Amino acid sequence: MPKTLPSSAPGGPRGGRGRRVSTTLAEINVIPLVDVMLVLLIIFMVAAPMLQRGVEVTLPEARQSREISGERLFVDVPLSYRENRRVHLAKEEVRIEVLAERIRQALINKVDKQVFVRSDSKLEVQALIDVLDALKAGGAETAGIVTDPPKTR
């Protein structure tokens, strides 16, 4: 609401021009701000589960497999490794050429220098050997291959 100031006396500095009206500029319209914030909240709630999705890897089956416990370092080798020669180290895409250095950096402060490879079952053995060679060059003492237990029929 505009504020009105009293007029000066006749003969004053304004010469009695009447009441002066000034507007306040410090008012914030809160309703559009709340609307925008709610829309942003909904967008982030919908997008967050999509960002946490991991790499699609179909693991090979093994008759004797054990559960892996504790915090371990995993390298995922998806089926797309054939085309782009990239693996995933802790949800980050890494080229095979720099995998040895990245493993060296990841294992620098760890006592247990074990790395587990989750490889797609449709990949050739040579692709898996390339990844295992890079892991050994990076300082991994042992590299395990993660498998799924056999499906009951």
FIKOLZA-1660 file (N, C-alpha, C; in steps of 0.1 Angstrom, whole numbers, plus 5000, padded with zeros to 4 digits):
% residues 153
   i   px   py   pz ch aa at
   1 5008 4988 5000  A  M  N
   1 5000 5000 5000  A  M CA
   1 5009 5012 5000  A  M  C
   2 5006 5022 4992  A  P  N
   2 5015 5034 4991  A  P CA
   2 5014 5042 5004  A  P  C
   3 5025 5048 5007  A  K  N
   3 5025 5056 5019  A  K CA
   3 5023 5071 5015  A  K  C
   4 5017 5078 5023  A  T  N
   4 5015 5092 5020  A  T CA
   4 5022 5101 5031  A  T  C
   5 5028 5111 5026  A  L  N
   5 5035 5120 5035  A  L CA
   5 5027 5133 5037  A  L  C
   6 5027 5139 5049  A  P  N
   6 5019 5151 5050  A  P CA
   6 5025 5162 5041  A  P  C
   7 5016 5171 5036  A  S  N
   7 5020 5182 5028  A  S CA
   7 5027 5192 5037  A  S  C
   8 5035 5200 5031  A  S  N
   8 5042 5211 5038  A  S CA
   8 5032 5223 5039  A  S  C
   9 5036 5231 5048  A  A  N
   9 5027 5243 5051  A  A CA
   9 5029 5252 5038  A  A  C
  10 5018 5260 5035  A  P  N
  10 5019 5269 5024  A  P CA
  10 5031 5278 5026  A  P  C
  11 5038 5280 5015  A  G  N
  11 5050 5289 5015  A  G CA
  11 5062 5281 5019  A  G  C
  12 5061 5268 5021  A  G  N
  12 5072 5260 5025  A  G CA
  12 5081 5257 5013  A  G  C
  13 5090 5248 5014  A  P  N
  13 5099 5245 5003  A  P CA
  13 5092 5240 4991  A  P  C
  14 5080 5233 4993  A  R  N
  14 5074 5228 4981  A  R CA
  14 5063 5237 4976  A  R  C
  15 5060 5247 4983  A  G  N
  15 5050 5256 4978  A  G CA
  15 5036 5251 4979  A  G  C
  16 5033 5241 4988  A  G  N
  16 5020 5236 4990  A  G CA
  16 5014 5228 4978  A  G  C
  17 5022 5220 4972  A  R  N
  17 5018 5212 4960  A  R CA
  17 5009 5200 4964  A  R  C
  18 5007 5198 4976  A  G  N
  18 4998 5187 4980  A  G CA
  18 5005 5175 4986  A  G  C
  19 4998 5164 4987  A  R  N
  19 5004 5152 4993  A  R CA
  19 5013 5145 4984  A  R  C
  20 5024 5140 4989  A  R  N
  20 5033 5133 4981  A  R CA
  20 5031 5118 4983  A  R  C
  21 5031 5110 4973  A  V  N
  21 5029 5095 4974  A  V CA
  21 5042 5088 4970  A  V  C
  22 5047 5079 4979  A  S  N
  22 5059 5071 4976  A  S CA
  22 5055 5057 4978  A  S  C
  23 5061 5048 4969  A  T  N
  23 5058 5034 4970  A  T CA
  23 5070 5027 4977  A  T  C
  24 5067 5015 4983  A  T  N
  24 5077 5007 4990  A  T CA
  24 5082 4997 4980  A  T  C
  25 5095 4996 4978  A  L  N
  25 5100 4986 4969  A  L CA
  25 5105 4973 4976  A  L  C
  26 5104 4972 4989  A  A  N
  26 5110 4961 4996  A  A CA
  26 5100 4950 4999  A  A  C
  27 5089 4949 4992  A  E  N
  27 5080 4939 4994  A  E CA
  27 5083 4927 4985  A  E  C
  28 5083 4915 4990  A  I  N
  28 5085 4903 4982  A  I CA
  28 5072 4895 4981  A  I  C
  29 5069 4891 4968  A  N  N
  29 5058 4883 4966  A  N CA
  29 5062 4869 4968  A  N  C
  30 5057 4863 4979  A  V  N
  30 5061 4849 4983  A  V CA
  30 5055 4838 4976  A  V  C
  31 5043 4840 4971  A  I  N
  31 5036 4829 4964  A  I CA
  31 5043 4824 4952  A  I  C
  32 5048 4832 4942  A  P  N
  32 5056 4826 4931  A  P CA
  32 5069 4820 4936  A  P  C
  33 5075 4825 4946  A  L  N
  33 5087 4819 4951  A  L CA
  33 5084 4804 4956  A  L  C
  34 5073 4803 4964  A  V  N
  34 5070 4790 4969  A  V CA
  34 5066 4780 4957  A  V  C
  35 5059 4785 4947  A  D  N
  35 5056 4777 4935  A  D CA
  35 5068 4772 4928  A  D  C
  36 5078 4780 4926  A  V  N
  36 5090 4777 4920  A  V CA
  36 5098 4766 4928  A  V  C
  37 5098 4769 4941  A  M  N
  37 5106 4759 4950  A  M CA
  37 5099 4745 4950  A  M  C
  38 5086 4745 4950  A  L  N
  38 5079 4732 4949  A  L CA
  38 5081 4725 4936  A  L  C
  39 5081 4732 4925  A  V  N
  39 5084 4726 4912  A  V CA
  39 5098 4720 4912  A  V  C
  40 5108 4728 4917  A  L  N
  40 5122 4723 4918  A  L CA
  40 5123 4711 4927  A  L  C
  41 5116 4711 4938  A  L  N
  41 5116 4699 4947  A  L CA
  41 5111 4687 4940  A  L  C
  42 5100 4688 4933  A  I  N
  42 5095 4676 4926  A  I CA
  42 5104 4672 4915  A  I  C
  43 5110 4681 4908  A  I  N
  43 5120 4677 4897  A  I CA
  43 5132 4669 4903  A  I  C
  44 5137 4674 4914  A  F  N
  44 5148 4667 4920  A  F CA
  44 5144 4653 4927  A  F  C
  45 5132 4653 4932  A  M  N
  45 5127 4640 4937  A  M CA
  45 5126 4629 4927  A  M  C
  46 5122 4634 4915  A  V  N
  46 5120 4624 4904  A  V CA
  46 5133 4620 4898  A  V  C
  47 5143 4630 4897  A  A  N
  47 5156 4628 4890  A  A CA
  47 5166 4620 4899  A  A  C
  48 5165 4621 4912  A  A  N
  48 5174 4615 4921  A  A CA
  48 5176 4600 4920  A  A  C
  49 5165 4592 4919  A  P  N
  49 5166 4578 4918  A  P CA
  49 5173 4574 4904  A  P  C
  50 5171 4582 4894  A  M  N
  50 5177 4579 4881  A  M CA
  50 5192 4581 4881  A  M  C
  51 5197 4590 4889  A  L  N
  51 5211 4593 4890  A  L CA
  51 5219 4582 4898  A  L  C
  52 5212 4575 4907  A  Q  N
  52 5218 4565 4915  A  Q CA
  52 5219 4552 4909  A  Q  C
  53 5214 4550 4897  A  R  N
  53 5214 4537 4890  A  R CA
  53 5228 4533 4887  A  R  C
  54 5231 4521 4889  A  G  N
  54 5245 4516 4886  A  G CA
  54 5246 4511 4872  A  G  C
  55 5257 4504 4869  A  V  N
  55 5260 4499 4856  A  V CA
  55 5253 4486 4854  A  V  C
  56 5248 4483 4842  A  E  N
  56 5241 4471 4840  A  E CA
  56 5251 4460 4836  A  E  C
  57 5253 4450 4845  A  V  N
  57 5263 4439 4842  A  V CA
  57 5255 4426 4845  A  V  C
  58 5255 4417 4836  A  T  N
  58 5250 4404 4838  A  T CA
  58 5261 4395 4843  A  T  C
  59 5262 4392 4855  A  L  N
  59 5273 4384 4861  A  L CA
  59 5272 4369 4856  A  L  C
  60 5283 4363 4855  A  P  N
  60 5283 4348 4852  A  P CA
  60 5279 4341 4864  A  P  C
  61 5274 4328 4862  A  E  N
  61 5270 4320 4874  A  E CA
  61 5281 4310 4878  A  E  C
  62 5282 4307 4891  A  A  N
  62 5291 4298 4896  A  A CA
  62 5284 4289 4906  A  A  C
  63 5288 4277 4907  A  R  N
  63 5282 4268 4917  A  R CA
  63 5287 4271 4931  A  R  C
  64 5299 4275 4932  A  Q  N
  64 5304 4278 4946  A  Q CA
  64 5308 4293 4946  A  Q  C
  65 5299 4301 4952  A  S  N
  65 5302 4315 4954  A  S CA
  65 5299 4319 4968  A  S  C
  66 5307 4328 4973  A  R  N
  66 5306 4333 4987  A  R CA
  66 5302 4348 4986  A  R  C
  67 5296 4352 4997  A  E  N
  67 5292 4366 4998  A  E CA
  67 5304 4375 5001  A  E  C
  68 5305 4386 4995  A  I  N
  68 5316 4396 4997  A  I CA
  68 5312 4405 5008  A  I  C
  69 5320 4406 5019  A  S  N
  69 5316 4415 5030  A  S CA
  69 5327 4426 5031  A  S  C
  70 5322 4436 5038  A  G  N
  70 5331 4447 5040  A  G CA
  70 5331 4457 5029  A  G  C
  71 5339 4468 5030  A  E  N
  71 5340 4478 5020  A  E CA
  71 5351 4474 5010  A  E  C
  72 5347 4471 4998  A  R  N
  72 5357 4466 4988  A  R CA
  72 5357 4475 4976  A  R  C
  73 5367 4474 4969  A  L  N
  73 5369 4482 4956  A  L CA
  73 5364 4473 4945  A  L  C
  74 5354 4478 4937  A  F  N
  74 5348 4471 4926  A  F CA
  74 5351 4478 4913  A  F  C
  75 5354 4470 4903  A  V  N
  75 5356 4475 4889  A  V CA
  75 5345 4468 4881  A  V  C
  76 5336 4475 4875  A  D  N
  76 5325 4470 4866  A  D CA
  76 5330 4470 4852  A  D  C
  77 5329 4459 4845  A  V  N
  77 5332 4458 4831  A  V CA
  77 5319 4455 4823  A  V  C
  78 5312 4465 4818  A  P  N
  78 5300 4463 4811  A  P CA
  78 5302 4457 4797  A  P  C
  79 5291 4453 4791  A  L  N
  79 5291 4448 4777  A  L CA
  79 5296 4458 4767  A  L  C
  80 5294 4471 4770  A  S  N
  80 5298 4482 4761  A  S CA
  80 5314 4483 4761  A  S  C
  81 5321 4475 4769  A  Y  N
  81 5335 4476 4769  A  Y CA
  81 5341 4472 4755  A  Y  C
  82 5334 4464 4748  A  R  N
  82 5339 4460 4734  A  R CA
  82 5341 4472 4725  A  R  C
  83 5331 4482 4726  A  E  N
  83 5332 4494 4717  A  E CA
  83 5341 4505 4722  A  E  C
  84 5339 4508 4735  A  N  N
  84 5345 4520 4740  A  N CA
  84 5357 4518 4749  A  N  C
  85 5360 4506 4753  A  R  N
  85 5371 4502 4762  A  R CA
  85 5371 4510 4775  A  R  C
  86 5359 4511 4781  A  R  N
  86 5358 4519 4794  A  R CA
  86 5352 4510 4804  A  R  C
  87 5357 4511 4816  A  V  N
  87 5352 4503 4828  A  V CA
  87 5347 4514 4838  A  V  C
  88 5340 4509 4848  A  H  N
  88 5335 4517 4858  A  H CA
  88 5342 4514 4872  A  H  C
  89 5349 4524 4877  A  L  N
  89 5355 4523 4890  A  L CA
  89 5348 4532 4900  A  L  C
  90 5341 4526 4909  A  A  N
  90 5334 4533 4919  A  A CA
  90 5324 4543 4913  A  A  C
  91 5316 4538 4903  A  K  N
  91 5306 4545 4896  A  K CA
  91 5311 4557 4887  A  K  C
  92 5324 4556 4884  A  E  N
  92 5330 4566 4875  A  E CA
  92 5336 4559 4863  A  E  C
  93 5333 4564 4852  A  E  N
  93 5338 4558 4839  A  E CA
  93 5352 4561 4837  A  E  C
  94 5360 4550 4835  A  V  N
  94 5375 4552 4833  A  V CA
  94 5379 4544 4821  A  V  C
  95 5388 4550 4813  A  R  N
  95 5394 4543 4801  A  R CA
  95 5404 4533 4806  A  R  C
  96 5405 4522 4799  A  I  N
  96 5414 4511 4803  A  I CA
  96 5428 4516 4803  A  I  C
  97 5432 4526 4795  A  E  N
  97 5446 4531 4795  A  E CA
  97 5450 4537 4808  A  E  C
  98 5440 4543 4815  A  V  N
  98 5443 4550 4827  A  V CA
  98 5439 4543 4840  A  V  C
  99 5434 4531 4838  A  L  N
  99 5429 4523 4849  A  L CA
  99 5440 4519 4859  A  L  C
 100 5452 4516 4855  A  A  N
 100 5463 4513 4864  A  A CA
 100 5466 4524 4873  A  A  C
 101 5466 4536 4868  A  E  N
 101 5469 4548 4876  A  E CA
 101 5458 4551 4886  A  E  C
 102 5445 4549 4882  A  R  N
 102 5434 4552 4890  A  R CA
 102 5433 4541 4902  A  R  C
 103 5437 4529 4899  A  I  N
 103 5437 4518 4909  A  I CA
 103 5449 4521 4919  A  I  C
 104 5460 4526 4914  A  R  N
 104 5471 4529 4923  A  R CA
 104 5467 4540 4932  A  R  C
 105 5459 4550 4928  A  Q  N
 105 5455 4561 4936  A  Q CA
 105 5444 4556 4946  A  Q  C
 106 5436 4547 4942  A  A  N
 106 5425 4542 4951  A  A CA
 106 5431 4533 4962  A  A  C
 107 5442 4526 4959  A  L  N
 107 5447 4516 4969  A  L CA
 107 5459 4522 4977  A  L  C
 108 5462 4535 4975  A  I  N
 108 5474 4541 4982  A  I CA
 108 5473 4540 4997  A  I  C
 109 5462 4541 5003  A  N  N
 109 5461 4541 5018  A  N CA
 109 5454 4529 5023  A  N  C
 110 5452 4519 5015  A  K  N
 110 5445 4507 5019  A  K CA
 110 5456 4496 5023  A  K  C
 111 5453 4489 5033  A  V  N
 111 5461 4477 5037  A  V CA
 111 5458 4465 5029  A  V  C
 112 5445 4463 5027  A  D  N
 112 5440 4452 5019  A  D CA
 112 5439 4456 5004  A  D  C
 113 5448 4452 4996  A  K  N
 113 5449 4456 4982  A  K CA
 113 5441 4446 4973  A  K  C
 114 5429 4443 4977  A  Q  N
 114 5420 4434 4969  A  Q CA
 114 5411 4443 4960  A  Q  C
 115 5409 4438 4948  A  V  N
 115 5399 4444 4939  A  V CA
 115 5390 4433 4933  A  V  C
 116 5378 4436 4932  A  F  N
 116 5368 4427 4927  A  F CA
 116 5363 4432 4913  A  F  C
 117 5362 4423 4904  A  V  N
 117 5358 4426 4890  A  V CA
 117 5344 4420 4888  A  V  C
 118 5335 4429 4884  A  R  N
 118 5321 4425 4880  A  R CA
 118 5321 4426 4865  A  R  C
 119 5322 4415 4858  A  S  N
 119 5323 4415 4844  A  S CA
 119 5310 4409 4838  A  S  C
 120 5306 4415 4827  A  D  N
 120 5294 4409 4820  A  D CA
 120 5298 4395 4815  A  D  C
 121 5288 4386 4816  A  S  N
 121 5290 4372 4812  A  S CA
 121 5292 4370 4797  A  S  C
 122 5288 4380 4789  A  K  N
 122 5289 4379 4774  A  K CA
 122 5302 4384 4769  A  K  C
 123 5311 4390 4777  A  L  N
 123 5324 4395 4773  A  L CA
 123 5333 4383 4770  A  L  C
 124 5342 4386 4761  A  E  N
 124 5353 4376 4758  A  E CA
 124 5363 4376 4769  A  E  C
 125 5370 4365 4770  A  V  N
 125 5380 4363 4781  A  V CA
 125 5391 4373 4779  A  V  C
 126 5395 4377 4767  A  Q  N
 126 5405 4386 4764  A  Q CA
 126 5402 4400 4770  A  Q  C
 127 5390 4404 4770  A  A  N
 127 5386 4417 4776  A  A CA
 127 5388 4417 4791  A  A  C
 128 5385 4405 4797  A  L  N
 128 5387 4404 4812  A  L CA
 128 5402 4403 4815  A  L  C
 129 5409 4397 4807  A  I  N
 129 5424 4396 4809  A  I CA
 129 5430 4410 4808  A  I  C
 130 5426 4418 4799  A  D  N
 130 5431 4432 4798  A  D CA
 130 5428 4440 4810  A  D  C
 131 5416 4438 4816  A  V  N
 131 5413 4446 4828  A  V CA
 131 5421 4440 4840  A  V  C
 132 5423 4427 4841  A  L  N
 132 5431 4421 4852  A  L CA
 132 5445 4426 4851  A  L  C
 133 5451 4426 4839  A  D  N
 133 5464 4431 4837  A  D CA
 133 5466 4446 4842  A  D  C
 134 5456 4454 4838  A  A  N
 134 5457 4468 4843  A  A CA
 134 5456 4469 4858  A  A  C
 135 5448 4460 4864  A  L  N
 135 5447 4460 4879  A  L CA
 135 5460 4456 4885  A  L  C
 136 5466 4446 4880  A  K  N
 136 5479 4442 4885  A  K CA
 136 5490 4452 4884  A  K  C
 137 5490 4459 4872  A  A  N
 137 5499 4470 4870  A  A CA
 137 5497 4482 4879  A  A  C
 138 5484 4483 4884  A  G  N
 138 5481 4494 4893  A  G CA
 138 5484 4491 4908  A  G  C
 139 5488 4479 4911  A  G  N
 139 5492 4475 4924  A  G CA
 139 5483 4466 4932  A  G  C
 140 5472 4461 4925  A  A  N
 140 5463 4452 4932  A  A CA
 140 5470 4439 4934  A  A  C
 141 5470 4434 4947  A  E  N
 141 5477 4421 4950  A  E CA
 141 5468 4410 4945  A  E  C
 142 5455 4410 4948  A  T  N
 142 5446 4400 4943  A  T CA
 142 5434 4406 4936  A  T  C
 143 5429 4400 4926  A  A  N
 143 5417 4404 4919  A  A CA
 143 5407 4393 4918  A  A  C
 144 5396 4395 4924  A  G  N
 144 5386 4384 4924  A  G CA
 144 5375 4387 4913  A  G  C
 145 5369 4377 4908  A  I  N
 145 5358 4379 4898  A  I CA
 145 5345 4376 4905  A  I  C
 146 5336 4385 4905  A  V  N
 146 5323 4384 4912  A  V CA
 146 5314 4376 4903  A  V  C
 147 5307 4366 4909  A  T  N
 147 5297 4358 4902  A  T CA
 147 5284 4358 4909  A  T  C
 148 5274 4353 4902  A  D  N
 148 5260 4351 4908  A  D CA
 148 5259 4336 4912  A  D  C
 149 5252 4333 4922  A  P  N
 149 5250 4319 4925  A  P CA
 149 5241 4313 4915  A  P  C
 150 5241 4300 4913  A  P  N
 150 5233 4294 4902  A  P CA
 150 5218 4295 4905  A  P  C
 151 5211 4296 4895  A  K  N
 151 5196 4297 4896  A  K CA
 151 5190 4283 4898  A  K  C
 152 5181 4282 4907  A  T  N
 152 5175 4269 4910  A  T CA
 152 5164 4267 4899  A  T  C
 153 5163 4255 4894  A  R  N
 153 5154 4252 4883  A  R CA
 153 5143 4244 4887  A  R  C
% end
